[in-house]
Amino acid sequence: MAFEGIRGRKPTDETYTRFQRALLFFSTTRRKTAAVMVVIAIWLGLALLGIRTTGFLYLAIAVLAVLFTQGALLRRPTKLPPDIMLRHATSRFTQKRAWQSTKNKDQVITDLNTVFARPGISVRTVGDSVWIEMDKHWNPGDLRHSSAAQHLKIKPPVHFFAETKEDGSTITAFSHDNRLTGMWDVMQLSDEMADAAVQLAKDATS
């Protein structure tokens, strides 16, 4: 069974999971309003029955926030149409770098998975993009703030997108996650690790 998603798209069950289709479904004001009204109706019903509603409200607000932002609040991206994923990446990361490659999109995705298949990095393919996270055990070389690695608690991510062009493909890297917080030297190290990963990706795909 298919449904009408963003801008007339009709993703099938084979293309998207139920969760992903739900993120696409709540794309219009009418559908969002209907969802809010359902939550209010359930809340009132529980209140009339004398059931505590605090837990339900917290859960409902969290679920609606994820659905209404089409998953932008999630820690890791989920597969959605490229324009939506790019919009999420643009709002989340402060650095954007793009370059051309003579390789096709599938080869670029393969090369990115290969080059990041090393200790200290987790990598996964999300549609036509590759998402990586680096931990304190990854050492790309001489980093100015490498001594702060012991205090690195949250893994800095980088999101790579591959787009087909006539003579190959365009790779766009988003880095410097604006959700990361911590001590100044840890934040500097996170950015340095991300920059090193982007350069590694450029060298592998150019």
C-alpha positions as CSV (number, residue, x, y, z in Angstrom):
1,M,0.0,0.0,0.0
2,A,1.3,3.4,-0.9
3,F,0.4,6.9,0.3
4,E,0.9,10.4,-1.0
5,G,3.9,12.0,0.7
6,I,5.8,15.2,0.1
7,R,5.1,16.9,-3.2
8,G,3.2,14.1,-4.6
9,R,5.8,11.4,-3.9
10,K,4.3,7.9,-3.4
11,P,6.9,5.9,-1.5
12,T,6.2,2.2,-1.4
13,D,6.5,-0.3,1.5
14,E,9.7,-1.6,-0.2
15,T,11.3,1.9,-0.2
16,Y,10.4,3.2,3.2
17,T,9.7,1.7,6.6
18,R,6.4,2.5,8.4
19,F,8.2,5.0,10.6
20,Q,9.8,6.8,7.6
21,R,6.4,6.9,5.9
22,A,4.9,8.4,9.0
23,L,7.5,11.2,8.9
24,L,6.5,11.9,5.3
25,F,2.8,11.7,6.1
26,F,2.7,14.6,8.6
27,S,3.9,17.1,6.1
28,T,0.8,19.4,5.8
29,T,-0.8,21.7,8.3
30,R,-4.1,19.9,8.1
31,R,-2.5,16.5,9.0
32,K,-0.5,18.1,11.9
33,T,-3.7,19.8,13.2
34,A,-5.6,16.6,13.1
35,A,-2.8,14.8,15.0
36,V,-2.9,17.5,17.7
37,M,-6.7,17.2,18.0
38,V,-6.4,13.5,18.4
39,V,-3.9,13.9,21.2
40,I,-6.1,16.5,22.9
41,A,-9.1,14.2,22.7
42,I,-7.2,11.3,24.2
43,W,-5.9,13.6,27.0
44,L,-9.4,14.9,27.8
45,G,-10.7,11.3,27.8
46,L,-8.0,10.2,30.2
47,A,-8.6,13.2,32.5
48,L,-12.4,12.5,32.6
49,L,-11.6,8.9,33.6
50,G,-9.4,10.2,36.5
51,I,-6.2,8.8,34.9
52,R,-3.0,10.8,35.4
53,T,-2.1,12.4,32.1
54,T,1.4,13.9,32.7
55,G,3.2,10.9,31.3
56,F,1.0,10.7,28.3
57,L,1.5,14.4,27.5
58,Y,5.3,14.2,27.7
59,L,5.2,11.2,25.4
60,A,2.8,12.7,23.0
61,I,4.7,16.0,22.7
62,A,8.0,14.1,22.1
63,V,6.4,11.9,19.4
64,L,4.7,14.9,17.7
65,A,7.9,16.9,17.7
66,V,9.7,14.1,15.9
67,L,6.9,13.6,13.4
68,F,6.3,17.3,12.7
69,T,10.0,18.0,12.1
70,Q,10.2,14.9,9.8
71,G,12.9,13.4,12.1
72,A,15.1,16.4,12.2
73,L,15.4,16.1,16.0
74,L,16.6,12.5,15.8
75,R,20.3,11.9,16.8
76,R,20.9,10.0,13.6
77,P,19.2,10.5,10.3
78,T,16.8,8.1,8.8
79,K,16.2,7.5,5.1
80,L,14.0,10.2,3.6
81,P,13.9,11.9,0.2
82,P,17.2,13.7,-0.5
83,D,15.8,17.2,-0.4
84,I,14.5,16.7,3.1
85,M,17.7,15.1,4.4
86,L,19.7,17.9,2.9
87,R,17.5,20.4,4.6
88,H,18.0,18.7,8.0
89,A,21.8,18.6,7.4
90,T,21.9,22.3,6.5
91,S,20.1,23.3,9.7
92,R,22.2,21.0,11.9
93,F,25.7,21.5,10.7
94,T,27.7,24.8,10.4
95,Q,30.2,23.7,7.8
96,K,29.5,22.6,4.2
97,R,32.0,21.5,1.7
98,A,31.4,20.2,-1.8
99,W,33.6,18.7,-4.6
100,Q,33.3,16.9,-7.9
101,S,34.2,13.3,-8.7
102,T,34.4,11.4,-11.9
103,K,33.0,8.4,-10.1
104,N,29.4,7.5,-10.2
105,K,27.2,7.9,-7.1
106,D,27.2,4.2,-6.2
107,Q,31.0,4.0,-6.4
108,V,31.3,7.1,-4.2
109,I,29.0,5.5,-1.6
110,T,31.2,2.4,-1.7
111,D,34.4,4.3,-1.4
112,L,33.2,6.3,1.6
113,N,32.1,3.1,3.4
114,T,35.5,1.6,2.6
115,V,37.7,4.5,3.6
116,F,35.9,4.9,7.0
117,A,35.9,1.1,7.8
118,R,38.6,1.6,10.4
119,P,38.8,1.6,14.3
120,G,37.2,4.5,16.0
121,I,34.6,5.3,13.3
122,S,31.1,3.9,12.8
123,V,29.7,4.3,9.3
124,R,26.4,3.5,7.7
125,T,24.7,4.3,4.4
126,V,21.4,6.2,4.6
127,G,19.8,6.4,1.1
128,D,22.2,8.2,-1.1
129,S,24.2,9.5,1.8
130,V,26.8,8.2,4.3
131,W,26.7,9.0,8.0
132,I,29.8,8.6,10.2
133,E,30.5,9.1,13.9
134,M,34.0,9.3,15.3
135,D,35.0,8.4,18.8
136,K,38.1,9.2,20.9
137,H,40.0,6.1,19.6
138,W,40.1,7.5,16.1
139,N,43.4,9.2,15.4
140,P,43.7,10.7,11.9
141,G,47.1,12.2,12.6
142,D,48.4,15.4,14.2
143,L,45.5,17.2,15.7
144,R,46.2,20.3,17.8
145,H,43.8,19.4,20.6
146,S,44.3,15.6,20.6
147,S,45.0,15.7,24.4
148,A,41.3,16.5,24.9
149,A,40.3,13.1,23.4
150,Q,40.0,11.5,26.9
151,H,37.2,14.0,27.6
152,L,35.3,13.3,24.4
153,K,31.9,12.0,25.4
154,I,29.7,12.6,22.3
155,K,30.9,11.3,19.0
156,P,31.2,14.1,16.4
157,P,29.3,13.1,13.2
158,V,29.8,14.0,9.5
159,H,27.1,13.6,6.9
160,F,28.1,13.0,3.2
161,F,25.7,13.2,0.3
162,A,26.3,12.0,-3.3
163,E,24.4,13.4,-6.2
164,T,24.6,12.1,-9.8
165,K,26.0,14.5,-12.4
166,E,26.5,14.1,-16.2
167,D,30.3,13.6,-15.8
168,G,30.2,11.8,-12.5
169,S,28.9,13.0,-9.2
170,T,29.0,15.8,-6.6
171,I,29.8,15.0,-3.0
172,T,28.7,17.4,-0.3
173,A,30.0,17.0,3.3
174,F,28.2,18.6,6.3
175,S,30.3,18.8,9.5
176,H,30.7,20.8,12.8
177,D,27.5,19.6,14.5
178,N,25.8,22.5,16.3
179,R,24.3,20.1,18.8
180,L,27.6,19.3,20.4
181,T,28.4,20.8,23.7
182,G,31.4,20.6,26.0
183,M,34.6,22.2,27.1
184,W,36.3,24.5,24.6
185,D,39.2,22.1,23.8
186,V,36.8,19.2,23.3
187,M,34.8,21.2,20.9
188,Q,37.9,22.2,19.0
189,L,39.0,18.6,18.8
190,S,35.5,17.6,17.5
191,D,35.8,20.1,14.7
192,E,39.4,19.0,13.9
193,M,38.3,15.4,13.7
194,A,35.4,16.3,11.4
195,D,37.7,18.3,9.1
196,A,40.1,15.4,8.9
197,A,37.3,13.1,8.0
198,V,36.1,15.4,5.3
199,Q,39.6,15.6,3.8
200,L,39.9,11.9,4.0
201,A,36.6,11.5,2.1
202,K,37.7,14.0,-0.6
203,D,41.0,12.2,-1.1
204,A,39.2,8.8,-1.4
205,T,36.5,10.0,-3.9
206,S,38.2,12.6,-6.1
